[in-house]
Amino acid sequence: MARLNLWRWGVFGLAGLYFLVPLAASVVFTVDVPGQGVTFDAYTQIVSADGFVSSLLLSLELAVVTIAVVLLLMVPAMVALRLGAPRLRPVVEVVCSLPLVVPPIAFVAGISTVLKWGPEHLSRTPLFQTFVAIQNPDFPFVLVLAYVVMALPFVYRALDAGLRAVDVPTLVEAARSLGASWPQALVQAVLPNLRGALLNASFLTLALVLGEFTVAQLLGFQPFAVWIYSIGGSQAQLSVAVSVLSLFVTWALLLVLAGFGGRTRTASRDES
């Protein structure tokens, strides 16, 4: 038992060093200025940096819309699988896992081809305006469509884990027997029991959107991750400072999510 504990602490220690040493080096790089000593100017300049607010707001808007779209798509589909088509679950699982095996560079190459092909062949149809609208730089909805596909594996796993812990047929049957419609049964009976899974899926999607670079860069848009890269050449310390700050913000969101999920489970046990 002692050897097992020693091995466990050794693994945790190595993992901690693997993550903390690069993080510590990044922090030192942002605060240690040759000839000036320790200064926090890189962090105080973040908010006033050109493009910081606009790129961050764009990423947050994209994240909110992506979360809404992917949940509206996946929650009814996953519940329908549980209720009426459990044999299709392996098929849906494979389809939702495909984004993991398709390289982002190949994915964005396909998107670019479609975006270039559309106006050339649909210029005289109403769909031409659709191709133009989804590429609006103020809010590129084409990124939402791409992020929804990329988030499918994570959202599927999170929702599947939550649904495995819930007796969906019984909940729906009870709600229907009380006169609820199918949408009411889903919203009032099933969703309250999936709060933890919905939070997990939302957080994973948020993290993906905030950190995604390849698709946005190659399509010519500038959300938060692309902005960090763009200032790296001229303002290296500021770029690293923003990266460190965004990492800490992500960790804080994860802790808040874990705490909220714990309170939700405690409240559910108390009610039962």
C-alpha positions as CSV (number, residue, x, y, z in Angstrom):
1,M,0.0,0.0,0.0
2,A,2.9,2.3,0.9
3,R,4.5,1.6,-2.5
4,L,1.2,2.4,-4.3
5,N,0.9,5.7,-2.5
6,L,4.5,6.6,-3.3
7,W,4.0,5.7,-7.0
8,R,0.8,7.7,-7.1
9,W,2.4,10.8,-5.5
10,G,5.3,10.4,-7.9
11,V,3.0,10.4,-10.9
12,F,1.1,13.4,-9.6
13,G,4.4,15.2,-9.0
14,L,5.7,14.6,-12.5
15,A,2.3,15.7,-13.9
16,G,2.4,18.8,-11.8
17,L,5.9,19.7,-13.0
18,Y,4.9,19.1,-16.6
19,F,2.2,21.6,-16.3
20,L,3.5,24.1,-13.8
21,V,7.1,24.6,-15.0
22,P,6.1,26.0,-18.5
23,L,3.4,28.1,-16.8
24,A,5.9,29.5,-14.3
25,A,8.4,30.2,-17.1
26,S,5.6,32.1,-18.9
27,V,4.8,34.2,-15.9
28,V,8.4,35.0,-15.3
29,F,8.8,36.0,-18.9
30,T,5.9,38.5,-18.6
31,V,7.0,40.2,-15.4
32,D,10.8,40.1,-15.7
33,V,12.0,42.9,-18.0
34,P,15.8,43.1,-18.6
35,G,17.1,46.4,-17.1
36,Q,13.8,47.2,-15.3
37,G,13.4,44.2,-13.0
38,V,9.9,42.9,-12.1
39,T,7.1,44.9,-13.6
40,F,3.4,44.1,-14.3
41,D,3.1,46.4,-17.3
42,A,2.3,43.5,-19.6
43,Y,-0.9,42.7,-17.6
44,T,-2.0,46.3,-17.0
45,Q,-1.8,46.9,-20.8
46,I,-4.1,44.0,-21.7
47,V,-7.4,45.8,-21.5
48,S,-6.2,48.9,-23.4
49,A,-4.5,46.8,-26.1
50,D,-5.9,47.4,-29.6
51,G,-8.3,44.7,-30.5
52,F,-8.4,42.9,-27.2
53,V,-12.0,43.8,-26.2
54,S,-13.5,43.3,-29.7
55,S,-11.8,39.9,-30.2
56,L,-12.7,38.7,-26.8
57,L,-16.3,39.8,-27.2
58,L,-16.5,38.1,-30.6
59,S,-15.2,34.8,-29.2
60,L,-17.7,35.0,-26.3
61,E,-20.5,35.7,-28.7
62,L,-19.5,32.8,-30.9
63,A,-19.2,30.6,-27.8
64,V,-22.7,31.5,-26.6
65,V,-24.3,30.8,-30.0
66,T,-22.3,27.6,-30.5
67,I,-23.4,26.3,-27.1
68,A,-27.0,27.1,-27.9
69,V,-27.0,25.5,-31.3
70,V,-25.1,22.3,-30.3
71,L,-27.3,21.7,-27.3
72,L,-30.5,22.4,-29.3
73,L,-29.2,19.8,-31.8
74,M,-27.9,17.2,-29.5
75,V,-30.2,17.1,-26.5
76,P,-33.4,16.2,-28.4
77,A,-31.4,13.7,-30.5
78,M,-29.8,12.0,-27.5
79,V,-33.2,11.8,-25.7
80,A,-34.8,10.4,-28.8
81,L,-32.1,7.7,-29.0
82,R,-32.8,6.7,-25.4
83,L,-36.5,6.6,-26.0
84,G,-37.1,5.1,-29.4
85,A,-34.0,4.1,-31.2
86,P,-31.3,2.7,-28.9
87,R,-29.9,0.6,-31.7
88,L,-28.8,3.7,-33.5
89,R,-26.6,4.8,-30.7
90,P,-23.4,3.3,-32.1
91,V,-24.1,5.0,-35.4
92,V,-24.6,8.4,-33.8
93,E,-21.5,7.8,-31.6
94,V,-19.4,7.2,-34.7
95,V,-20.8,10.2,-36.5
96,C,-20.2,12.5,-33.5
97,S,-16.6,11.1,-33.1
98,L,-15.6,11.9,-36.7
99,P,-14.3,15.4,-36.0
100,L,-11.7,13.8,-33.8
101,V,-10.1,11.9,-36.7
102,V,-10.4,14.7,-39.3
103,P,-7.5,17.1,-39.1
104,P,-8.6,20.7,-38.6
105,I,-6.5,21.8,-41.6
106,A,-8.5,19.3,-43.8
107,F,-11.8,20.4,-42.3
108,V,-11.1,24.1,-42.9
109,A,-9.9,23.3,-46.5
110,G,-13.3,21.7,-47.2
111,I,-15.1,24.7,-45.7
112,S,-13.0,27.1,-47.8
113,T,-13.8,25.1,-51.0
114,V,-17.5,25.3,-50.3
115,L,-17.4,29.0,-49.5
116,K,-15.6,29.7,-52.8
117,W,-17.8,27.3,-54.8
118,G,-21.0,28.8,-53.5
119,P,-20.9,32.3,-54.9
120,E,-19.5,31.1,-58.3
121,H,-22.4,28.7,-58.9
122,L,-25.2,30.4,-56.8
123,S,-24.7,34.0,-57.7
124,R,-28.1,34.3,-59.4
125,T,-30.0,32.6,-56.6
126,P,-31.2,33.7,-53.1
127,L,-28.6,31.4,-51.6
128,F,-25.8,33.8,-52.7
129,Q,-26.9,36.2,-50.0
130,T,-26.7,33.4,-47.4
131,F,-23.1,32.7,-48.3
132,V,-22.3,36.4,-47.9
133,A,-24.2,36.7,-44.6
134,I,-22.5,33.8,-42.8
135,Q,-19.1,35.4,-43.6
136,N,-19.9,38.7,-42.1
137,P,-16.7,39.8,-40.2
138,D,-18.8,41.3,-37.4
139,F,-20.3,37.9,-36.6
140,P,-19.0,35.1,-38.8
141,F,-21.7,32.5,-38.5
142,V,-19.7,30.1,-40.6
143,L,-17.4,29.8,-37.5
144,V,-20.4,28.8,-35.4
145,L,-21.2,26.0,-37.9
146,A,-17.6,24.8,-37.8
147,Y,-17.4,24.9,-34.0
148,V,-20.7,23.0,-33.7
149,V,-19.1,20.2,-35.7
150,M,-15.9,20.3,-33.7
151,A,-17.7,20.3,-30.4
152,L,-19.9,17.2,-31.2
153,P,-17.5,14.6,-29.7
154,F,-17.3,16.5,-26.4
155,V,-20.9,17.3,-26.2
156,Y,-21.9,13.8,-27.1
157,R,-19.7,12.3,-24.3
158,A,-21.0,14.7,-21.7
159,L,-24.6,14.2,-22.5
160,D,-24.3,10.4,-22.9
161,A,-22.7,10.2,-19.4
162,G,-25.5,12.3,-17.9
163,L,-28.3,10.3,-19.7
164,R,-26.8,7.0,-18.5
165,A,-27.4,8.2,-14.9
166,V,-31.1,9.1,-15.6
167,D,-34.0,6.8,-16.3
168,V,-35.3,8.8,-19.2
169,P,-38.2,6.6,-20.3
170,T,-39.6,6.6,-16.8
171,L,-39.3,10.4,-16.5
172,V,-41.0,11.0,-19.8
173,E,-43.7,8.4,-19.2
174,A,-44.5,10.0,-15.8
175,A,-44.6,13.5,-17.3
176,R,-46.8,12.3,-20.2
177,S,-49.2,10.6,-17.9
178,L,-49.6,13.9,-16.1
179,G,-50.7,15.6,-19.3
180,A,-47.4,17.1,-20.4
181,S,-46.6,17.4,-24.1
182,W,-43.4,16.0,-25.5
183,P,-41.6,19.4,-25.4
184,Q,-42.8,19.9,-21.8
185,A,-41.7,16.5,-20.8
186,L,-38.2,17.2,-22.2
187,V,-37.9,20.7,-20.6
188,Q,-39.6,20.0,-17.2
189,A,-38.7,16.4,-16.5
190,V,-35.5,15.5,-18.3
191,L,-33.4,18.7,-18.5
192,P,-33.5,19.4,-14.7
193,N,-31.8,16.0,-14.2
194,L,-29.1,16.8,-16.8
195,R,-27.9,20.0,-15.3
196,G,-24.4,18.6,-14.6
197,A,-24.1,17.2,-18.1
198,L,-25.3,20.4,-19.7
199,L,-22.8,22.4,-17.7
200,N,-20.0,20.1,-18.7
201,A,-21.0,20.2,-22.4
202,S,-21.3,24.0,-22.2
203,F,-17.9,24.4,-20.6
204,L,-16.1,22.1,-23.0
205,T,-17.6,24.0,-25.9
206,L,-16.7,27.3,-24.4
207,A,-13.1,26.2,-23.9
208,L,-13.0,24.9,-27.5
209,V,-14.3,28.2,-29.0
210,L,-12.0,30.4,-26.9
211,G,-8.9,28.4,-27.8
212,E,-9.6,27.5,-31.5
213,F,-7.1,29.0,-33.9
214,T,-6.7,27.0,-37.1
215,V,-10.2,27.4,-38.6
216,A,-10.6,31.1,-37.7
217,Q,-7.1,32.0,-39.0
218,L,-7.4,30.2,-42.3
219,L,-10.9,31.6,-42.9
220,G,-9.6,35.1,-42.3
221,F,-11.4,36.0,-39.1
222,Q,-9.9,37.4,-35.8
223,P,-11.5,36.0,-32.6
224,F,-9.5,35.9,-29.4
225,A,-7.0,33.1,-30.2
226,V,-6.1,34.6,-33.5
227,W,-5.7,38.1,-31.9
228,I,-3.2,36.6,-29.4
229,Y,-1.2,35.1,-32.2
230,S,-1.3,38.4,-34.2
231,I,0.2,40.5,-31.4
232,G,2.9,37.8,-30.6
233,G,5.4,39.2,-33.2
234,S,5.3,42.8,-32.1
235,Q,4.4,42.5,-28.4
236,A,5.6,39.1,-27.2
237,Q,5.2,39.8,-23.5
238,L,1.7,41.1,-23.9
239,S,0.8,38.0,-26.0
240,V,2.1,35.6,-23.3
241,A,0.4,37.6,-20.5
242,V,-2.9,37.4,-22.3
243,S,-2.4,33.6,-22.7
244,V,-1.6,33.2,-19.0
245,L,-4.5,35.3,-18.0
246,S,-6.9,33.3,-20.3
247,L,-5.6,30.1,-18.8
248,F,-6.3,31.2,-15.3
249,V,-9.8,32.4,-16.3
250,T,-10.4,29.0,-17.8
251,W,-9.4,27.3,-14.6
252,A,-11.6,29.6,-12.6
253,L,-14.6,28.8,-14.8
254,L,-13.8,25.1,-14.3
255,L,-13.7,25.5,-10.5
256,V,-17.0,27.4,-10.6
257,L,-18.5,24.7,-12.8
258,A,-17.4,22.0,-10.5
259,G,-18.7,23.9,-7.4
260,F,-22.1,24.5,-9.1
261,G,-22.3,20.9,-10.2
262,G,-21.6,19.7,-6.6
263,R,-24.2,22.0,-5.2
264,T,-26.7,20.8,-7.8
265,R,-26.1,17.1,-6.9
266,T,-26.3,17.9,-3.2
267,A,-29.6,19.7,-3.6
268,S,-31.0,16.8,-5.7
269,R,-30.1,14.3,-3.0
270,D,-31.7,16.5,-0.3
271,E,-34.9,16.8,-2.3
272,S,-35.0,13.1,-2.8
